Amino acid sequence: MQIYEELQKRGLIAQVTDEAQIRELINSGNAIFYIGFDCTADSLTAGHFMALTLMKRLQMAGNRPIALIGGGTTMIGDPSGRTDMRKMLTKEDIDHNAECFKRQMSRFIEFGEGKAMMLNNADWLLNLNYIELLREVGACFSVNNMLRAECYKQRMEKGLSFLEFNYMIMQSYDFYYLFQKYGCNLEFGGDDQWSNMLGGTELIRRKLGRDAHAMTITLLTDSQGKKMGKTAGNAVWLDPNKTSPFEFYQYWRNVDDADVMKCIRMLTFLPLEQIDEMDAWEDSRINEKKQILAYELTSLVHGKEEADKAREVSQSLFAGGGDDSNMPTTEFDSASVSDDGMNIVDLMLACSLAASRGEAKRLITQGGVMLDGEKVTAFDLMVPKSALEGGVKLRKGKKIFHRAIVK
């Protein structure tokens, strides 16, 4: 099976502009393609996973990736799928985030001479002369068509700033620039980016002629793509200092039953024949599927050794074992804890097991909090300092474990 057909079989293709040409380009290993990553944080998230694994698959098939860091577009902010304006970041913040992205991407993609390229659109976008851009590019865009674009719809309801309105033009200019300077002939992105991506394809063809072979393809992100990378209101980061390997493993271990096979098919590198066999397993083996998903993805991001540790701890905890050596842990300085100990609600907040006192109390009321295997029933429960010095084990719901200890 060739790579384009494999992408289809894995459920990754949503829309394409020139399918026959794209199929031939990718299958022959002649694609020079790019995916953009706006650096709005100092770590990639599980939500970037689909793009990263796609780049790896295509590079393995002989195609050349361009990882485009959005140092310039991040200064505007992508309005796609948002009802509010993104927080404005300083150039220093953006540059720092871009460096963090580069380190993490190198785990997935092989960079170097004749291999993958890593570029930053700040290198050309920040130097653009506004009048020249309007004359060269602005005339190629219809405001009427832009206002009908899916990426602007939600923002139009609450007010779309002129700053954000320019995002489509900036993203389109990226493709135009990469096509001319690096021979980039293909752009990949999520299906919510379709309008922006079509803008780049059309810009190239209008400026350079209809026979300019620039094409666009979108990944099938749908609701799973939107959900990926978020749990309990917090992002699931690829940086182990922000989301530990165990927490990362547990996130994938706890995905909805209905999404397990979709994630295995889209995100892992298991052979399709093996995945098809798993698809036929009885429902009683759902936890086995989840363990496979969690292990495969944790191995990709954090390496086999960390994945082995996370799996061992997870299995031990679910079996009622006591190994908590690799469990997410919050350490407290002895001087910061009173001799009486720590209130259970305060402890939950300090361990990020609840976002507010109200949420912590609701969890306790609903019977969703365990302390060293015992259900917590009172808001005023004090956890003794002596217990904290030995380390206590908290459990939120059925699947989230945390250790607290006074050092």
DRENDREN-593736 format. One record per residue (C-alpha): x, y, z; residue number from 1. Coordinates in steps of 0.001 Angstrom, whole numbers, plus 500000, padded with zeros to 6 digits. Each point is the difference from the previous one (the first is absolute). Layout:
X | Y | Z | NUM
...
% end
This chain:
500000 | 500000 | 500000 | 1
501388 | 503423 | 499059 | 2
500103 | 502911 | 502415 | 3
497023 | 501977 | 498636 | 4
497793 | 496929 | 500185 | 5
501283 | 499326 | 503514 | 6
499064 | 503528 | 501087 | 7
496515 | 499404 | 498622 | 8
499712 | 496646 | 501741 | 9
501052 | 501564 | 503275 | 10
497210 | 502557 | 499630 | 11
502298 | 502996 | 499704 | 12
498912 | 501619 | 496739 | 13
497097 | 502454 | 500075 | 14
500231 | 502240 | 496910 | 15
502444 | 500442 | 497129 | 16
500208 | 502445 | 497110 | 17
501530 | 497774 | 497290 | 18
499741 | 496402 | 501154 | 19
501556 | 498218 | 497028 | 20
503037 | 502301 | 499992 | 21
500366 | 499906 | 503774 | 22
499797 | 496211 | 500039 | 23
502759 | 499757 | 497389 | 24
502137 | 502640 | 501731 | 25
499868 | 498352 | 503418 | 26
500295 | 496413 | 498807 | 27
503066 | 500855 | 497891 | 28
501679 | 501740 | 502963 | 29
500150 | 503316 | 498131 | 30
497951 | 502122 | 502395 | 31
501649 | 502924 | 501742 | 32
497249 | 500783 | 502460 | 33
499529 | 502289 | 502940 | 34
497933 | 500108 | 503167 | 35
499843 | 503171 | 502083 | 36
500233 | 500139 | 503795 | 37
499143 | 503293 | 501694 | 38
502051 | 500227 | 503182 | 39
497380 | 501135 | 502506 | 40
501560 | 497991 | 502874 | 41
503432 | 498696 | 500964 | 42
499109 | 496392 | 499185 | 43
498180 | 498059 | 497338 | 44
496928 | 498131 | 501201 | 45
498324 | 496685 | 499299 | 46
497824 | 502037 | 497649 | 47
503032 | 500345 | 497677 | 48
500471 | 496252 | 499925 | 49
498163 | 499341 | 496770 | 50
502120 | 502519 | 498092 | 51
503260 | 498703 | 501471 | 52
499276 | 496354 | 499243 | 53
498854 | 500937 | 496494 | 54
503300 | 501756 | 499339 | 55
501859 | 496937 | 501236 | 56
497958 | 497650 | 497771 | 57
500550 | 502112 | 496906 | 58
503714 | 500429 | 500678 | 59
500353 | 496226 | 500401 | 60
498421 | 499704 | 496520 | 61
502669 | 502254 | 498479 | 62
498206 | 503361 | 500097 | 63
501595 | 503129 | 501453 | 64
498287 | 501849 | 502870 | 65
500219 | 503666 | 500876 | 66
499090 | 500708 | 503609 | 67
498953 | 503633 | 499870 | 68
500243 | 501765 | 503335 | 69
497505 | 502851 | 500089 | 70
502165 | 502685 | 501555 | 71
498251 | 502577 | 497804 | 72
496417 | 498701 | 499845 | 73
499958 | 499487 | 503777 | 74
500267 | 503778 | 500331 | 75
496568 | 500220 | 498310 | 76
498242 | 496911 | 501363 | 77
497934 | 497450 | 498106 | 78
496250 | 500639 | 500485 | 79
499041 | 496493 | 498771 | 80
497626 | 498224 | 502356 | 81
500075 | 502765 | 502599 | 82
497344 | 502254 | 501466 | 83
502503 | 502408 | 501560 | 84
503264 | 501640 | 499031 | 85
503219 | 498227 | 500916 | 86
502308 | 501491 | 502623 | 87
502597 | 502278 | 498430 | 88
503533 | 498680 | 500576 | 89
503223 | 501974 | 499960 | 90
502661 | 499266 | 497381 | 91
502229 | 498690 | 502787 | 92
497304 | 497540 | 501130 | 93
499461 | 498836 | 496423 | 94
503734 | 499503 | 499374 | 95
500323 | 497962 | 503206 | 96
497006 | 497837 | 499090 | 97
501396 | 499422 | 496508 | 98
503256 | 498650 | 501450 | 99
498049 | 497609 | 502231 | 100
498027 | 498737 | 496982 | 101
503193 | 499288 | 498074 | 102
501370 | 497748 | 502738 | 103
496795 | 497991 | 500272 | 104
499473 | 499581 | 496253 | 105
503431 | 498440 | 499662 | 106
498686 | 496895 | 501769 | 107
497656 | 499378 | 497071 | 108
501670 | 501468 | 496932 | 109
503547 | 499637 | 498658 | 110
501431 | 503423 | 499201 | 111
503129 | 500723 | 498006 | 112
501453 | 500425 | 496528 | 113
497607 | 498470 | 497462 | 114
497615 | 498995 | 502803 | 115
497340 | 501948 | 501848 | 116
500260 | 503781 | 500261 | 117
498955 | 502175 | 502903 | 118
499131 | 503569 | 499070 | 119
498487 | 502961 | 501818 | 120
497575 | 502262 | 498141 | 121
501164 | 502941 | 502117 | 122
503009 | 500051 | 497668 | 123
497862 | 501314 | 497132 | 124
496698 | 501185 | 501483 | 125
501509 | 502497 | 502433 | 126
501902 | 501740 | 497215 | 127
497033 | 500483 | 497693 | 128
499143 | 503525 | 498923 | 129
496284 | 500459 | 500543 | 130
499312 | 501998 | 496829 | 131
502006 | 497583 | 497877 | 132
498135 | 497050 | 501534 | 133
496633 | 501611 | 499267 | 134
500980 | 500606 | 496378 | 135
501616 | 496608 | 499435 | 136
497693 | 497715 | 501970 | 137
496919 | 501933 | 501144 | 138
498612 | 500291 | 496479 | 139
499813 | 496184 | 499786 | 140
497510 | 499689 | 502881 | 141
496266 | 500635 | 499892 | 142
498693 | 501438 | 503272 | 143
496602 | 498422 | 499277 | 144
501581 | 496551 | 499709 | 145
502116 | 500538 | 503093 | 146
496957 | 500904 | 502090 | 147
498319 | 496768 | 498938 | 148
503010 | 497937 | 501115 | 149
499388 | 497443 | 502735 | 150
503034 | 501188 | 501970 | 151
498328 | 503383 | 500641 | 152
496420 | 498937 | 500720 | 153
500164 | 499646 | 503777 | 154
502013 | 503168 | 500400 | 155
497543 | 501961 | 497854 | 156
497283 | 499370 | 502588 | 157
501900 | 501830 | 502752 | 158
502127 | 502315 | 497907 | 159
502950 | 499271 | 497755 | 160
502910 | 502403 | 500365 | 161
501754 | 501333 | 496919 | 162
503209 | 498522 | 501443 | 163
498547 | 496478 | 499890 | 164
498405 | 500628 | 496615 | 165
503511 | 500189 | 498556 | 166
500897 | 496491 | 501182 | 167
498775 | 498325 | 496824 | 168
502139 | 502307 | 497878 | 169
503073 | 499322 | 502139 | 170
499535 | 496215 | 499866 | 171
499403 | 500173 | 496244 | 172
503149 | 502078 | 499566 | 173
501959 | 497308 | 501867 | 174
499108 | 497402 | 497358 | 175
500739 | 502482 | 497204 | 176
503432 | 500765 | 501494 | 177
500874 | 496346 | 500682 | 178
498903 | 498983 | 496503 | 179
502331 | 502515 | 498378 | 180
503021 | 499711 | 502297 | 181
499970 | 496320 | 501001 | 182
497906 | 498284 | 497338 | 183
497329 | 499133 | 502572 | 184
497120 | 498493 | 498018 | 185
497601 | 498801 | 502665 | 186
498459 | 501313 | 503210 | 187
498459 | 497821 | 502694 | 188
497786 | 501180 | 502846 | 189
496907 | 499305 | 502041 | 190
496598 | 500122 | 498358 | 191
499216 | 503236 | 501861 | 192
502827 | 501586 | 497963 | 193
498478 | 499173 | 496598 | 194
499099 | 503591 | 499095 | 195
503432 | 501323 | 500980 | 196
501726 | 497251 | 498049 | 197
497922 | 500521 | 496891 | 198
500994 | 503662 | 500195 | 199
503664 | 499049 | 499631 | 200
499364 | 497627 | 497107 | 201
497937 | 502595 | 498163 | 202
502552 | 502758 | 500664 | 203
502777 | 497918 | 498414 | 204
497907 | 499213 | 496948 | 205
498873 | 503581 | 499511 | 206
503487 | 501431 | 500382 | 207
502004 | 497312 | 498216 | 208
497520 | 498498 | 497563 | 209
497369 | 497316 | 500084 | 210
502544 | 497285 | 499231 | 211
501906 | 500684 | 503227 | 212
499829 | 496638 | 501742 | 213
499126 | 501133 | 503513 | 214
497470 | 497785 | 501714 | 215
498229 | 499742 | 503307 | 216
498968 | 497076 | 502155 | 217
498346 | 499997 | 503423 | 218
500092 | 497480 | 502767 | 219
496785 | 498615 | 501351 | 220
500038 | 501531 | 503465 | 221
496238 | 500119 | 500775 | 222
498900 | 499856 | 503639 | 223
502857 | 497716 | 501075 | 224
502566 | 502464 | 498750 | 225
498267 | 502803 | 501899 | 226
499948 | 497908 | 503183 | 227
503568 | 498752 | 499722 | 228
502409 | 501571 | 502428 | 229
497513 | 501111 | 502616 | 230
498857 | 498270 | 503135 | 231
498443 | 501428 | 503145 | 232
500311 | 503435 | 498413 | 233
503780 | 499814 | 499711 | 234
502196 | 499395 | 496982 | 235
501843 | 496702 | 499732 | 236
503508 | 501129 | 499169 | 237
502819 | 498149 | 498252 | 238
502520 | 501621 | 502352 | 239
500574 | 497509 | 502874 | 240
500492 | 502899 | 502408 | 241
496430 | 501146 | 499331 | 242
498301 | 496612 | 499543 | 243
501928 | 497072 | 501431 | 244
500363 | 496797 | 497943 | 245
497628 | 498277 | 502438 | 246
497370 | 502741 | 499624 | 247
500432 | 499848 | 496234 | 248
499547 | 496221 | 500070 | 249
496924 | 500318 | 502202 | 250
498440 | 502558 | 497654 | 251
500043 | 497557 | 497109 | 252
499129 | 497099 | 502325 | 253
496806 | 501855 | 500878 | 254
498687 | 501088 | 496588 | 255
496350 | 499316 | 499267 | 256
499263 | 496437 | 498957 | 257
498525 | 501228 | 496714 | 258
503246 | 501807 | 499087 | 259
502564 | 497300 | 500791 | 260
500200 | 498309 | 496605 | 261
499847 | 503336 | 498196 | 262
503031 | 501205 | 501987 | 263
501882 | 496742 | 499458 | 264
499368 | 500178 | 496272 | 265
500856 | 503694 | 499616 | 266
502868 | 500452 | 502422 | 267
501970 | 496789 | 500490 | 268
502425 | 498342 | 497602 | 269
498575 | 496528 | 500554 | 270
499438 | 498126 | 496711 | 271
496496 | 500370 | 498592 | 272
499609 | 496227 | 499940 | 273
500554 | 499870 | 503763 | 274
497604 | 502902 | 500536 | 275
497308 | 498270 | 497937 | 276
500385 | 496917 | 502199 | 277
499647 | 502128 | 503145 | 278
496893 | 501595 | 498536 | 279
498348 | 496573 | 500053 | 280
500783 | 499340 | 503674 | 281
497108 | 499537 | 502388 | 282
498858 | 502992 | 502065 | 283
501413 | 498363 | 503119 | 284
503518 | 500742 | 498692 | 285
499500 | 503779 | 499888 | 286
502499 | 500593 | 502831 | 287
502618 | 497998 | 498131 | 288
499508 | 502284 | 496985 | 289
500374 | 503068 | 502200 | 290
503214 | 498665 | 501509 | 291
501427 | 499402 | 496529 | 292
499052 | 503537 | 498896 | 293
501487 | 501581 | 503129 | 294
503211 | 497990 | 499767 | 295
500581 | 500639 | 496296 | 296
499502 | 503771 | 500266 | 297
501994 | 500362 | 503226 | 298
502861 | 498115 | 498298 | 299
499882 | 502406 | 497065 | 300
500173 | 503108 | 502175 | 301
502039 | 498931 | 503027 | 302
501818 | 496839 | 498911 | 303
499561 | 496317 | 500793 | 304
501550 | 500178 | 503469 | 305
497539 | 502640 | 501234 | 306
497115 | 498183 | 498318 | 307
500981 | 496779 | 501791 | 308
500043 | 501829 | 503347 | 309
496644 | 501681 | 499370 | 310
498368 | 496708 | 499002 | 311
501411 | 498217 | 503040 | 312
498753 | 502683 | 502393 | 313
496596 | 500137 | 498326 | 314
499527 | 496241 | 500170 | 315
501147 | 499962 | 503607 | 316
497551 | 502731 | 500998 | 317
497027 | 498429 | 498244 | 318
500877 | 496671 | 501583 | 319
500129 | 501616 | 503427 | 320
503787 | 499855 | 500226 | 321
502150 | 502434 | 501875 | 322
502622 | 501127 | 497477 | 323
499701 | 503771 | 499857 | 324
503636 | 500795 | 499139 | 325
499080 | 501468 | 496607 | 326
496633 | 501440 | 500957 | 327
499473 | 503760 | 499514 | 328
501175 | 501525 | 503265 | 329
499724 | 503349 | 501753 | 330
502665 | 500668 | 502596 | 331
499521 | 502458 | 502881 | 332
502659 | 501666 | 502079 | 333
499609 | 498996 | 503631 | 334
499888 | 503633 | 501114 | 335
497017 | 500671 | 497721 | 336
497790 | 497413 | 501741 | 337
498651 | 500674 | 503467 | 338
500460 | 497519 | 502832 | 339
496287 | 499181 | 499699 | 340
500467 | 498908 | 496407 | 341
498105 | 501141 | 496929 | 342
496300 | 500293 | 499210 | 343
498883 | 497548 | 497304 | 344
498524 | 502748 | 497808 | 345
503217 | 502030 | 500198 | 346
501973 | 496859 | 499229 | 347
497937 | 499292 | 496878 | 348
500501 | 503555 | 498767 | 349
503745 | 499865 | 500661 | 350
500229 | 496736 | 498038 | 351
497944 | 501452 | 497095 | 352
497298 | 497374 | 500483 | 353
497362 | 502722 | 499992 | 354
499880 | 503455 | 498457 | 355
498099 | 501608 | 502894 | 356
498787 | 499336 | 503527 | 357
496490 | 499569 | 498624 | 358
501116 | 497302 | 497587 | 359
501954 | 498201 | 502740 | 360
496941 | 499985 | 502253 | 361
497766 | 498717 | 497202 | 362
502393 | 497123 | 499366 | 363
500003 | 499107 | 503700 | 364
496201 | 500238 | 500188 | 365
499698 | 497678 | 496998 | 366
502329 | 497459 | 501601 | 367
502676 | 500564 | 497392 | 368
503011 | 500508 | 502290 | 369
502043 | 497285 | 501705 | 370
502845 | 500466 | 502470 | 371
502242 | 496961 | 500466 | 372
497207 | 497732 | 498853 | 373
497292 | 501522 | 502218 | 374
497143 | 502124 | 498668 | 375
500115 | 503619 | 501154 | 376
496616 | 501115 | 501378 | 377
500713 | 503278 | 501817 | 378
501221 | 503365 | 498752 | 379
501730 | 500737 | 503305 | 380
502110 | 496838 | 500006 | 381
503559 | 500762 | 501093 | 382
502778 | 497888 | 498531 | 383
502571 | 499654 | 502816 | 384
503478 | 501333 | 499419 | 385
501422 | 496657 | 501074 | 386
498025 | 498281 | 497230 | 387
501186 | 502532 | 497436 | 388
503603 | 499442 | 501073 | 389
499592 | 496360 | 499048 | 390
498123 | 500885 | 496827 | 391
496254 | 499686 | 499361 | 392
498247 | 498770 | 496887 | 393
497011 | 501921 | 498611 | 394
497604 | 498705 | 497384 | 395
497518 | 502133 | 498082 | 396
497247 | 497989 | 498367 | 397
501028 | 496550 | 498861 | 398
503068 | 500821 | 497962 | 399
501942 | 503049 | 501213 | 400
502672 | 499312 | 502633 | 401
502281 | 502438 | 501792 | 402
502526 | 499812 | 502797 | 403
500639 | 502735 | 502565 | 404
503013 | 500038 | 502302 | 405
501726 | 502358 | 502415 | 406
503763 | 500103 | 499540 | 407
% end
